[in-house]
Amino acid sequence: MRFHSLPESKRYAGDESEYTVVLERYNTVLDELFTGGDVYVITPVWATEAEVPPFQPDAGYWQTLLVEDDPDPEFRTYCHLSAARRFWRYGCLDELLRDIADDKVAGVLITDTQMRRIYHPYDGGADVFLATREERDQTRDRHADWLSSHPSGL
Protein backbone atom coordinates (compact mmCIF):
# COMPACT_ATOMS: atom_id res chain seq x y z
CA MET A 1 0.00 0.00 0.00
CA ARG A 2 1.08 3.58 -0.45
CA PHE A 3 0.89 6.34 2.14
CA HIS A 4 1.35 10.00 1.32
CA SER A 5 3.62 12.12 3.51
CA LEU A 6 1.53 15.27 3.58
CA PRO A 7 -2.18 16.12 3.48
CA GLU A 8 -3.81 16.45 0.06
CA SER A 9 -0.94 14.44 -1.47
CA LYS A 10 1.44 17.39 -1.34
CA ARG A 11 4.83 16.05 -2.41
CA TYR A 12 7.40 18.28 -0.66
CA ALA A 13 7.46 19.99 2.71
CA GLY A 14 7.52 23.78 2.50
CA ASP A 15 8.38 24.60 6.11
CA GLU A 16 9.39 23.02 9.41
CA SER A 17 5.80 22.29 10.45
CA GLU A 18 5.35 20.22 7.30
CA TYR A 19 8.67 18.41 7.90
CA THR A 20 7.28 17.53 11.33
CA VAL A 21 4.24 15.93 9.66
CA VAL A 22 6.41 14.05 7.14
CA LEU A 23 8.72 12.62 9.79
CA GLU A 24 5.81 11.81 12.09
CA ARG A 25 4.08 9.81 9.35
CA TYR A 26 7.26 7.96 8.35
CA ASN A 27 8.13 7.17 11.96
CA THR A 28 4.62 6.18 13.01
CA VAL A 29 4.38 3.39 10.45
CA LEU A 30 8.01 2.34 10.92
CA ASP A 31 7.40 2.14 14.68
CA GLU A 32 4.31 -0.01 14.15
CA LEU A 33 6.28 -2.38 11.94
CA PHE A 34 9.62 -2.61 13.73
CA THR A 35 9.41 -1.61 17.43
CA GLY A 36 11.60 -3.77 19.61
CA GLY A 37 13.63 -5.28 16.80
CA ASP A 38 16.48 -4.80 14.41
CA VAL A 39 16.05 -3.49 10.89
CA TYR A 40 18.17 -3.51 7.78
CA VAL A 41 18.56 -0.15 6.08
CA ILE A 42 19.36 -1.02 2.47
CA THR A 43 20.77 1.76 0.32
CA PRO A 44 21.48 1.64 -3.43
CA VAL A 45 24.29 3.28 -5.36
CA TRP A 46 23.71 3.35 -9.13
CA ALA A 47 26.76 3.14 -11.39
CA THR A 48 27.96 2.25 -14.86
CA GLU A 49 30.90 0.30 -13.41
CA ALA A 50 30.86 -3.14 -11.82
CA GLU A 51 33.48 -2.02 -9.30
CA VAL A 52 31.95 -1.61 -5.86
CA PRO A 53 32.12 2.01 -4.65
CA PRO A 54 33.10 2.87 -1.07
CA PHE A 55 30.22 2.77 1.38
CA GLN A 56 29.52 4.55 4.64
CA PRO A 57 31.48 3.05 7.58
CA ASP A 58 28.30 1.81 9.31
CA ALA A 59 26.89 0.15 6.18
CA GLY A 60 28.48 -2.93 4.72
CA TYR A 61 28.49 -3.94 1.07
CA TRP A 62 25.74 -6.47 0.43
CA GLN A 63 25.53 -7.22 -3.29
CA THR A 64 25.62 -5.82 -6.81
CA LEU A 65 22.82 -6.22 -9.33
CA LEU A 66 23.31 -5.90 -13.06
CA VAL A 67 20.25 -3.85 -13.93
CA GLU A 68 20.86 -3.10 -17.61
CA ASP A 69 22.91 -5.74 -19.45
CA ASP A 70 23.92 -4.00 -22.65
CA PRO A 71 26.49 -5.59 -24.99
CA ASP A 72 28.36 -2.30 -24.89
CA PRO A 73 30.00 -1.99 -21.43
CA GLU A 74 29.54 1.79 -21.50
CA PHE A 75 25.76 1.33 -21.35
CA ARG A 76 25.58 -1.27 -18.57
CA THR A 77 23.97 -0.19 -15.32
CA TYR A 78 24.74 -1.65 -11.91
CA CYS A 79 23.03 -1.20 -8.58
CA HIS A 80 25.40 -1.66 -5.64
CA LEU A 81 23.56 -2.32 -2.39
CA SER A 82 24.76 -1.70 1.13
CA ALA A 83 22.99 -2.88 4.24
CA ALA A 84 23.27 -1.56 7.77
CA ARG A 85 21.70 -3.40 10.68
CA ARG A 86 20.26 -1.13 13.36
CA PHE A 87 18.05 -1.45 16.38
CA TRP A 88 14.83 0.36 15.51
CA ARG A 89 13.71 3.23 17.69
CA TYR A 90 11.36 6.06 16.77
CA GLY A 91 13.31 8.89 15.14
CA CYS A 92 16.59 6.98 14.68
CA LEU A 93 16.55 7.54 10.90
CA ASP A 94 15.24 11.12 10.85
CA GLU A 95 18.26 12.57 9.06
CA LEU A 96 18.03 9.94 6.31
CA LEU A 97 14.24 10.24 6.10
CA ARG A 98 14.46 14.00 5.73
CA ASP A 99 16.98 13.56 2.88
CA ILE A 100 14.57 11.10 1.26
CA ALA A 101 11.68 13.54 1.66
CA ASP A 102 13.80 16.18 -0.10
CA ASP A 103 14.73 13.73 -2.90
CA LYS A 104 18.42 13.89 -1.97
CA VAL A 105 18.46 10.12 -1.42
CA ALA A 106 16.31 7.55 -3.22
CA GLY A 107 15.73 3.83 -3.34
CA VAL A 108 16.18 3.12 0.37
CA LEU A 109 14.46 0.07 1.83
CA ILE A 110 13.90 -0.54 5.53
CA THR A 111 13.06 -4.12 6.43
CA ASP A 112 12.94 -6.51 9.34
CA THR A 113 15.84 -8.97 9.45
CA GLN A 114 13.73 -11.71 7.87
CA MET A 115 12.58 -9.34 5.12
CA ARG A 116 8.89 -10.03 5.74
CA ARG A 117 7.99 -6.35 6.08
CA ILE A 118 9.45 -3.76 3.73
CA TYR A 119 9.12 -0.01 4.06
CA HIS A 120 10.17 2.06 1.04
CA PRO A 121 10.08 5.80 1.75
CA TYR A 122 10.29 8.23 -1.14
CA ASP A 123 9.77 11.94 -1.72
CA GLY A 124 6.05 12.27 -1.22
CA GLY A 125 5.27 9.13 0.74
CA ALA A 126 6.10 5.51 1.36
CA ASP A 127 5.22 2.12 -0.05
CA VAL A 128 4.66 -0.60 2.54
CA PHE A 129 4.81 -4.33 1.84
CA LEU A 130 3.53 -6.62 4.58
CA ALA A 131 3.50 -10.37 5.13
CA THR A 132 -0.26 -10.89 5.30
CA ARG A 133 -3.43 -9.32 3.97
CA GLU A 134 -4.71 -8.93 7.50
CA GLU A 135 -1.66 -6.94 8.56
CA ARG A 136 -1.91 -4.82 5.41
CA ASP A 137 -5.59 -4.12 5.96
CA GLN A 138 -5.11 -3.19 9.62
CA THR A 139 -2.25 -0.83 8.77
CA ARG A 140 -4.21 0.70 5.91
CA ASP A 141 -7.28 1.22 8.09
CA ARG A 142 -5.26 2.86 10.92
CA HIS A 143 -3.94 5.44 8.47
CA ALA A 144 -6.76 5.72 5.96
CA ASP A 145 -6.47 9.50 5.85
CA TRP A 146 -2.88 9.15 4.56
CA LEU A 147 -3.96 7.18 1.48
CA SER A 148 -4.28 8.68 -1.97
CA SER A 149 -7.75 9.69 -3.09
CA HIS A 150 -6.86 8.60 -6.66
CA PRO A 151 -8.78 5.44 -7.71
CA SER A 152 -5.51 3.56 -8.38
CA GLY A 153 -4.29 4.32 -4.84
CA LEU A 154 -1.19 6.05 -6.18
C-alpha positions as CSV (number, residue, x, y, z in Angstrom):
1,M,0.0,0.0,0.0
2,R,1.1,3.6,-0.5
3,F,0.9,6.3,2.1
4,H,1.3,10.0,1.3
5,S,3.6,12.1,3.5
6,L,1.5,15.3,3.6
7,P,-2.2,16.1,3.5
8,E,-3.8,16.4,0.1
9,S,-0.9,14.4,-1.5
10,K,1.4,17.4,-1.3
11,R,4.8,16.1,-2.4
12,Y,7.4,18.3,-0.7
13,A,7.5,20.0,2.7
14,G,7.5,23.8,2.5
15,D,8.4,24.6,6.1
16,E,9.4,23.0,9.4
17,S,5.8,22.3,10.4
18,E,5.3,20.2,7.3
19,Y,8.7,18.4,7.9
20,T,7.3,17.5,11.3
21,V,4.2,15.9,9.7
22,V,6.4,14.1,7.1
23,L,8.7,12.6,9.8
24,E,5.8,11.8,12.1
25,R,4.1,9.8,9.3
26,Y,7.3,8.0,8.3
27,N,8.1,7.2,12.0
28,T,4.6,6.2,13.0
29,V,4.4,3.4,10.4
30,L,8.0,2.3,10.9
31,D,7.4,2.1,14.7
32,E,4.3,0.0,14.2
33,L,6.3,-2.4,11.9
34,F,9.6,-2.6,13.7
35,T,9.4,-1.6,17.4
36,G,11.6,-3.8,19.6
37,G,13.6,-5.3,16.8
38,D,16.5,-4.8,14.4
39,V,16.1,-3.5,10.9
40,Y,18.2,-3.5,7.8
41,V,18.6,-0.1,6.1
42,I,19.4,-1.0,2.5
43,T,20.8,1.8,0.3
44,P,21.5,1.6,-3.4
45,V,24.3,3.3,-5.4
46,W,23.7,3.3,-9.1
47,A,26.8,3.1,-11.4
48,T,28.0,2.2,-14.9
49,E,30.9,0.3,-13.4
50,A,30.9,-3.1,-11.8
51,E,33.5,-2.0,-9.3
52,V,32.0,-1.6,-5.9
53,P,32.1,2.0,-4.7
54,P,33.1,2.9,-1.1
55,F,30.2,2.8,1.4
56,Q,29.5,4.5,4.6
57,P,31.5,3.1,7.6
58,D,28.3,1.8,9.3
59,A,26.9,0.1,6.2
60,G,28.5,-2.9,4.7
61,Y,28.5,-3.9,1.1
62,W,25.7,-6.5,0.4
63,Q,25.5,-7.2,-3.3
64,T,25.6,-5.8,-6.8
65,L,22.8,-6.2,-9.3
66,L,23.3,-5.9,-13.1
67,V,20.3,-3.8,-13.9
68,E,20.9,-3.1,-17.6
69,D,22.9,-5.7,-19.4
70,D,23.9,-4.0,-22.6
71,P,26.5,-5.6,-25.0
72,D,28.4,-2.3,-24.9
73,P,30.0,-2.0,-21.4
74,E,29.5,1.8,-21.5
75,F,25.8,1.3,-21.3
76,R,25.6,-1.3,-18.6
77,T,24.0,-0.2,-15.3
78,Y,24.7,-1.7,-11.9
79,C,23.0,-1.2,-8.6
80,H,25.4,-1.7,-5.6
81,L,23.6,-2.3,-2.4
82,S,24.8,-1.7,1.1
83,A,23.0,-2.9,4.2
84,A,23.3,-1.6,7.8
85,R,21.7,-3.4,10.7
86,R,20.3,-1.1,13.4
87,F,18.0,-1.4,16.4
88,W,14.8,0.4,15.5
89,R,13.7,3.2,17.7
90,Y,11.4,6.1,16.8
91,G,13.3,8.9,15.1
92,C,16.6,7.0,14.7
93,L,16.6,7.5,10.9
94,D,15.2,11.1,10.9
95,E,18.3,12.6,9.1
96,L,18.0,9.9,6.3
97,L,14.2,10.2,6.1
98,R,14.5,14.0,5.7
99,D,17.0,13.6,2.9
100,I,14.6,11.1,1.3
101,A,11.7,13.5,1.7
102,D,13.8,16.2,-0.1
103,D,14.7,13.7,-2.9
104,K,18.4,13.9,-2.0
105,V,18.5,10.1,-1.4
106,A,16.3,7.5,-3.2
107,G,15.7,3.8,-3.3
108,V,16.2,3.1,0.4
109,L,14.5,0.1,1.8
110,I,13.9,-0.5,5.5
111,T,13.1,-4.1,6.4
112,D,12.9,-6.5,9.3
113,T,15.8,-9.0,9.5
114,Q,13.7,-11.7,7.9
115,M,12.6,-9.3,5.1
116,R,8.9,-10.0,5.7
117,R,8.0,-6.3,6.1
118,I,9.5,-3.8,3.7
119,Y,9.1,0.0,4.1
120,H,10.2,2.1,1.0
121,P,10.1,5.8,1.8
122,Y,10.3,8.2,-1.1
123,D,9.8,11.9,-1.7
124,G,6.0,12.3,-1.2
125,G,5.3,9.1,0.7
126,A,6.1,5.5,1.4
127,D,5.2,2.1,-0.1
128,V,4.7,-0.6,2.5
129,F,4.8,-4.3,1.8
130,L,3.5,-6.6,4.6
131,A,3.5,-10.4,5.1
132,T,-0.3,-10.9,5.3
133,R,-3.4,-9.3,4.0
134,E,-4.7,-8.9,7.5
135,E,-1.7,-6.9,8.6
136,R,-1.9,-4.8,5.4
137,D,-5.6,-4.1,6.0
138,Q,-5.1,-3.2,9.6
139,T,-2.2,-0.8,8.8
140,R,-4.2,0.7,5.9
141,D,-7.3,1.2,8.1
142,R,-5.3,2.9,10.9
143,H,-3.9,5.4,8.5
144,A,-6.8,5.7,6.0
145,D,-6.5,9.5,5.9
146,W,-2.9,9.1,4.6
147,L,-4.0,7.2,1.5
148,S,-4.3,8.7,-2.0
149,S,-7.8,9.7,-3.1
150,H,-6.9,8.6,-6.7
151,P,-8.8,5.4,-7.7
152,S,-5.5,3.6,-8.4
153,G,-4.3,4.3,-4.8
154,L,-1.2,6.0,-6.2
